[in-house]
Amino acid sequence: MIDNIILYEDRDILVMNKKAGIASESKRIGQIDMLTLARKHCSRGTDPSGIPPAFPALIHRLDQPVAGILLLAKNKKSAAILSEELRKGGMQKEYLALCQILPQGAGLVGEGKTVTLVDYLEKAPGSNLSRITNAGTKGAKKAVLSFQREDILSDEAKYSLSVWFPGLSRSFSPSSNENGKAMPDQDKIGNEPGPDIAAPFLREEALALVRINLKTGRHHQIRLQLSHAGLPILGDRKYGIDREDSVLPAPSGLCLTACGLSFTHPSSNERMNFTLPFTSPIQYNN
């Protein structure tokens, strides 16, 4: 399993393609997570004691329902350098999200328009949720991201949307919705080009595919900020809209993918760029 999700590896770093539904790190006994998989991979045949190694270490995390690129450091020096780059904002993280367009968000997804959202977030007491608050609130953290609508007919978007968002392959009903408009055939999801699948929704301004540049990394930041702006991510059970209020069927998973990551290599100082879908051969440079 592990070899199929490694995008790149050398003596200092490990870049993995996290699957939706797998936690980046889990404290639950017996639950598979990306950190455990990475440590088992890097310690194969080297540690007969059975004690988990300290490395690789996660440089950042992805929410459990989010798929995409995950970076780990394989030694203490690399972890310190990469963590500092992340803290200073030198690491570039891109995401793709399929969002429902609510009335208050319609003006934010104009063609060629780049929008920056700046909010202050705090953890909601007694839950695993965050919420928007005022800048002066004790413990509030500044959250910044920018996004723009992606051209569904661009070269990158020619991939089926179910490649980006696997939950779509088990979501859309072949029947008509409550407005009598035909829905895409479920059997075609994942087998047809993205523009054909998404056309009924994208052309009618019901959905927008947006590319996000994440400036800060707060708890549930993308999901909360987009929902607050009137662009809830399709399939979001925490920050999405109630099913009764939606004219769209719900996918089986969150339509959010970490599709791009750029950072400076901790040893060579080379700029490393990774994008999904990852079409180049897997690289092993040990």
ZATI-504345 format. One line per field, with one value per residue (C-alpha): x, y, z; residue in three letters; residue number from 1. Coordinates in Angstrom, 3 decimals. Example, Ala and Ser with C-alpha at 12.3 -4.5 7.8 and 13.67 -1.06 7.14 Angstrom:
BEGIN
xx = [12.300; 13.670]
yy = [-4.500; -1.060]
zz = [7.800; 7.140]
res = [ALA; SER]
n = [1; 2]
REM end
This chain:
BEGIN
xx = [0.000; 2.671; 4.627; 1.511; 1.119; 4.721; 5.242; 8.866; 11.450; 15.081; 17.205; 15.606; 11.965; 8.988; 6.097; 2.917; -0.474; -2.925; -6.206; -9.483; -10.707; -7.254; -6.113; -2.795; -2.151; -4.478; -4.406; -6.943; -5.486; -5.697; -6.636; -4.385; -2.935; -0.394; 2.266; 2.226; 2.413; 5.370; 7.264; 6.730; 7.962; 11.128; 11.970; 11.445; 13.915; 15.878; 14.182; 13.554; 12.478; 9.041; 9.286; 7.900; 10.657; 10.569; 10.843; 9.486; 7.575; 4.612; 5.364; 1.693; -1.611; -4.656; -8.117; -9.162; -11.726; -9.248; -7.098; -3.816; -0.153; 1.392; 4.987; 7.062; 10.647; 12.920; 15.322; 15.475; 17.379; 15.000; 11.979; 13.311; 14.090; 10.780; 8.733; 10.394; 9.662; 6.028; 5.856; 7.271; 4.885; 7.476; 5.641; 2.938; -0.131; -2.829; -6.204; -9.096; -12.640; -16.032; -18.330; -22.022; -22.749; -25.138; -26.564; -24.095; -21.159; -22.193; -20.238; -16.994; -16.649; -16.594; -14.443; -10.771; -11.480; -9.104; -10.593; -8.747; -10.543; -9.254; -11.019; -10.265; -10.937; -11.343; -12.046; -15.672; -15.774; -16.760; -16.469; -14.019; -15.195; -13.887; -15.891; -15.476; -14.941; -13.692; -10.046; -9.929; -11.229; -8.785; -7.126; -8.410; -6.047; -5.829; -6.783; -5.929; -6.540; -7.095; -9.022; -10.265; -12.685; -11.047; -11.881; -13.517; -12.426; -8.746; -6.205; -5.985; -9.745; -10.015; -9.476; -12.722; -13.805; -14.014; -10.216; -9.987; -12.987; -13.542; -16.782; -18.466; -18.323; -20.852; -23.059; -25.097; -28.426; -29.468; -32.941; -34.025; -33.777; -36.657; -36.708; -37.147; -33.691; -31.845; -28.961; -25.786; -25.833; -24.025; -22.391; -20.622; -19.016; -15.309; -15.392; -16.225; -14.247; -14.929; -16.648; -19.308; -20.029; -20.156; -21.796; -25.391; -24.236; -21.334; -23.187; -26.232; -24.026; -24.975; -21.380; -17.941; -14.578; -12.165; -8.399; -7.277; -3.927; -3.737; -1.727; -2.205; -2.988; -5.784; -8.096; -10.717; -9.758; -10.695; -13.965; -15.066; -13.976; -15.554; -18.789; -18.877; -18.378; -21.353; -19.403; -19.784; -17.762; -19.855; -19.961; -18.902; -20.875; -19.418; -19.675; -21.916; -25.580; -28.414; -29.475; -33.037; -31.739; -29.687; -30.910; -27.874; -27.392; -24.621; -21.422; -20.100; -17.011; -15.670; -14.863; -11.570; -8.121; -4.626; -3.455; -0.219; 2.732; 5.900; 8.790; 12.567; 14.474; 16.112; 19.514; 19.895; 17.933; 16.267; 12.673; 10.457; 7.093; 4.438; 1.035; -1.833; -2.790; 0.801; 1.607; 5.394; 7.093; 7.441; 10.891; 13.101; 16.370; 17.769]
yy = [0.000; 2.499; 2.330; 3.289; 6.589; 7.822; 10.681; 11.370; 10.211; 10.937; 10.864; 14.049; 14.179; 12.001; 13.298; 11.230; 11.250; 10.957; 9.247; 10.735; 9.083; 8.320; 10.535; 12.366; 11.295; 9.389; 8.626; 5.835; 2.394; 0.249; 3.065; 3.429; 6.892; 8.402; 9.010; 5.377; 4.156; 6.456; 5.365; 1.705; 2.280; 4.091; 1.624; -1.598; -4.160; -1.657; -1.660; -5.086; -3.516; -2.633; 0.875; 3.464; 5.713; 9.482; 10.106; 10.770; 13.667; 15.540; 19.073; 19.888; 18.027; 17.445; 16.878; 13.250; 13.689; 15.701; 13.966; 15.199; 16.010; 15.533; 16.402; 14.632; 15.160; 12.158; 13.695; 16.372; 18.919; 18.687; 18.921; 22.126; 23.784; 22.864; 23.816; 27.231; 27.716; 26.834; 29.230; 32.093; 31.502; 30.296; 27.065; 27.346; 25.126; 24.856; 23.164; 22.457; 22.574; 22.012; 24.565; 25.245; 28.853; 30.460; 33.928; 35.721; 33.985; 34.510; 37.747; 36.100; 33.637; 35.902; 34.886; 35.766; 37.233; 36.536; 36.957; 37.127; 36.176; 37.410; 36.203; 35.452; 31.925; 30.338; 26.793; 26.234; 25.029; 21.416; 20.410; 19.690; 22.754; 26.254; 29.445; 32.989; 35.582; 39.149; 40.129; 41.155; 37.842; 36.151; 33.217; 34.170; 33.396; 35.254; 33.130; 34.161; 32.476; 33.534; 31.748; 32.026; 30.098; 27.386; 27.077; 23.661; 23.444; 24.037; 21.285; 20.318; 20.086; 17.615; 14.950; 13.596; 15.490; 12.139; 11.915; 15.027; 14.203; 10.436; 10.973; 12.119; 8.609; 7.496; 10.527; 11.836; 10.159; 9.311; 10.638; 14.262; 16.680; 18.481; 21.103; 18.457; 18.968; 15.862; 14.692; 13.098; 9.326; 7.806; 5.170; 7.895; 9.504; 8.735; 7.505; 10.689; 13.960; 16.432; 19.061; 16.548; 15.462; 18.918; 20.805; 20.813; 22.335; 24.542; 26.134; 26.861; 28.521; 25.947; 24.819; 26.349; 24.634; 26.924; 26.862; 27.989; 29.394; 28.794; 31.494; 30.242; 26.815; 27.053; 24.330; 23.638; 26.988; 26.435; 24.746; 27.386; 30.460; 29.352; 28.394; 31.742; 33.494; 31.698; 28.957; 25.810; 22.857; 20.053; 17.090; 19.040; 17.614; 20.070; 23.418; 22.691; 23.560; 21.348; 18.695; 20.049; 23.369; 21.863; 21.246; 19.029; 15.448; 14.998; 13.191; 10.480; 12.527; 16.058; 17.668; 19.215; 18.108; 19.386; 19.488; 21.490; 21.944; 23.979; 24.276; 24.569; 21.330; 21.388; 20.175; 21.146; 24.434; 23.367; 24.493; 21.405; 21.533; 18.824; 18.810; 16.351; 14.425; 13.200; 11.890; 11.638; 8.408; 7.956; 9.078; 7.370; 9.200; 7.501]
zz = [0.000; 1.003; -2.265; -4.223; -2.389; -2.359; -4.795; -3.911; -1.397; -0.595; 2.568; 3.923; 2.851; 2.026; -0.092; -0.043; -1.754; 1.120; 0.367; 1.580; 4.773; 6.182; 9.052; 8.820; 12.404; 14.701; 18.423; 18.046; 18.595; 15.507; 13.129; 10.089; 9.573; 7.204; 9.856; 10.972; 7.376; 6.701; 9.812; 9.066; 5.525; 6.642; 9.403; 7.471; 8.740; 10.835; 14.227; 15.792; 19.103; 17.764; 19.253; 16.799; 15.407; 15.865; 12.138; 9.604; 11.149; 9.696; 8.513; 8.009; 8.269; 6.102; 7.561; 7.460; 4.624; 2.518; -0.087; -1.507; -1.039; 2.388; 3.337; 5.986; 7.152; 7.681; 10.197; 12.886; 10.800; 7.868; 10.165; 11.746; 8.401; 6.767; 9.826; 9.868; 6.157; 6.798; 9.757; 7.698; 4.801; 2.309; 1.583; -1.078; -0.713; -3.368; -3.107; -5.444; -4.096; -5.657; -4.058; -4.100; -5.028; -2.553; -3.311; -1.015; -2.708; -6.325; -6.677; -5.583; -8.449; -11.477; -14.427; -13.881; -10.459; -7.561; -4.094; -0.780; 2.417; 5.763; 8.899; 12.526; 13.730; 17.138; 18.289; 19.255; 22.892; 23.376; 19.735; 16.963; 15.067; 14.445; 14.031; 12.739; 15.442; 15.928; 15.654; 19.314; 20.649; 23.011; 21.273; 17.820; 14.940; 11.662; 8.651; 5.096; 1.759; -1.823; -4.544; -8.071; -10.186; -12.264; -15.943; -16.158; -19.804; -19.033; -19.683; -16.006; -15.665; -18.528; -15.902; -14.549; -11.470; -9.686; -10.013; -7.860; -5.681; -5.349; -3.406; -6.615; -8.039; -5.448; -5.250; -8.136; -8.731; -12.313; -11.520; -11.839; -8.949; -7.280; -10.023; -12.688; -14.159; -15.303; -13.156; -14.552; -14.906; -11.909; -14.095; -16.064; -13.022; -13.154; -16.748; -18.642; -18.879; -16.121; -18.321; -19.402; -15.847; -14.330; -17.186; -15.838; -12.551; -13.613; -16.526; -14.392; -11.752; -9.122; -8.581; -9.007; -9.152; -7.274; -6.870; -3.431; -2.313; 1.422; 3.192; 6.757; 8.131; 10.698; 11.938; 9.210; 7.674; 4.021; 4.829; 7.316; 5.357; 2.082; 3.835; 5.625; 2.261; 0.700; -1.072; 1.065; -0.184; -1.605; 0.757; 3.862; 6.775; 9.284; 7.520; 4.539; 4.275; 5.457; 2.981; 3.012; 1.690; -1.130; -4.666; -5.229; -4.071; -1.527; -2.519; -0.267; 0.590; 0.922; -2.450; -1.354; -2.511; -1.707; -5.320; -5.138; -2.806; -3.306; -0.836; -0.640; -0.143; 3.306; 2.045; -1.606; -1.419; -4.671; -5.101; -5.060; -6.827; -6.680; -8.358; -8.729; -10.755; -10.493; -13.991; -13.739; -12.653; -8.901; -7.830; -5.265; -4.609; -1.520]
res = [MET; ILE; ASP; ASN; ILE; ILE; LEU; TYR; GLU; ASP; ARG; ASP; ILE; LEU; VAL; MET; ASN; LYS; LYS; ALA; GLY; ILE; ALA; SER; GLU; SER; LYS; ARG; ILE; GLY; GLN; ILE; ASP; MET; LEU; THR; LEU; ALA; ARG; LYS; HIS; CYS; SER; ARG; GLY; THR; ASP; PRO; SER; GLY; ILE; PRO; PRO; ALA; PHE; PRO; ALA; LEU; ILE; HIS; ARG; LEU; ASP; GLN; PRO; VAL; ALA; GLY; ILE; LEU; LEU; LEU; ALA; LYS; ASN; LYS; LYS; SER; ALA; ALA; ILE; LEU; SER; GLU; GLU; LEU; ARG; LYS; GLY; GLY; MET; GLN; LYS; GLU; TYR; LEU; ALA; LEU; CYS; GLN; ILE; LEU; PRO; GLN; GLY; ALA; GLY; LEU; VAL; GLY; GLU; GLY; LYS; THR; VAL; THR; LEU; VAL; ASP; TYR; LEU; GLU; LYS; ALA; PRO; GLY; SER; ASN; LEU; SER; ARG; ILE; THR; ASN; ALA; GLY; THR; LYS; GLY; ALA; LYS; LYS; ALA; VAL; LEU; SER; PHE; GLN; ARG; GLU; ASP; ILE; LEU; SER; ASP; GLU; ALA; LYS; TYR; SER; LEU; SER; VAL; TRP; PHE; PRO; GLY; LEU; SER; ARG; SER; PHE; SER; PRO; SER; SER; ASN; GLU; ASN; GLY; LYS; ALA; MET; PRO; ASP; GLN; ASP; LYS; ILE; GLY; ASN; GLU; PRO; GLY; PRO; ASP; ILE; ALA; ALA; PRO; PHE; LEU; ARG; GLU; GLU; ALA; LEU; ALA; LEU; VAL; ARG; ILE; ASN; LEU; LYS; THR; GLY; ARG; HIS; HIS; GLN; ILE; ARG; LEU; GLN; LEU; SER; HIS; ALA; GLY; LEU; PRO; ILE; LEU; GLY; ASP; ARG; LYS; TYR; GLY; ILE; ASP; ARG; GLU; ASP; SER; VAL; LEU; PRO; ALA; PRO; SER; GLY; LEU; CYS; LEU; THR; ALA; CYS; GLY; LEU; SER; PHE; THR; HIS; PRO; SER; SER; ASN; GLU; ARG; MET; ASN; PHE; THR; LEU; PRO; PHE; THR; SER; PRO; ILE; GLN; TYR; ASN; ASN]
n = [1; 2; 3; 4; 5; 6; 7; 8; 9; 10; 11; 12; 13; 14; 15; 16; 17; 18; 19; 20; 21; 22; 23; 24; 25; 26; 27; 28; 29; 30; 31; 32; 33; 34; 35; 36; 37; 38; 39; 40; 41; 42; 43; 44; 45; 46; 47; 48; 49; 50; 51; 52; 53; 54; 55; 56; 57; 58; 59; 60; 61; 62; 63; 64; 65; 66; 67; 68; 69; 70; 71; 72; 73; 74; 75; 76; 77; 78; 79; 80; 81; 82; 83; 84; 85; 86; 87; 88; 89; 90; 91; 92; 93; 94; 95; 96; 97; 98; 99; 100; 101; 102; 103; 104; 105; 106; 107; 108; 109; 110; 111; 112; 113; 114; 115; 116; 117; 118; 119; 120; 121; 122; 123; 124; 125; 126; 127; 128; 129; 130; 131; 132; 133; 134; 135; 136; 137; 138; 139; 140; 141; 142; 143; 144; 145; 146; 147; 148; 149; 150; 151; 152; 153; 154; 155; 156; 157; 158; 159; 160; 161; 162; 163; 164; 165; 166; 167; 168; 169; 170; 171; 172; 173; 174; 175; 176; 177; 178; 179; 180; 181; 182; 183; 184; 185; 186; 187; 188; 189; 190; 191; 192; 193; 194; 195; 196; 197; 198; 199; 200; 201; 202; 203; 204; 205; 206; 207; 208; 209; 210; 211; 212; 213; 214; 215; 216; 217; 218; 219; 220; 221; 222; 223; 224; 225; 226; 227; 228; 229; 230; 231; 232; 233; 234; 235; 236; 237; 238; 239; 240; 241; 242; 243; 244; 245; 246; 247; 248; 249; 250; 251; 252; 253; 254; 255; 256; 257; 258; 259; 260; 261; 262; 263; 264; 265; 266; 267; 268; 269; 270; 271; 272; 273; 274; 275; 276; 277; 278; 279; 280; 281; 282; 283; 284; 285; 286]
REM end
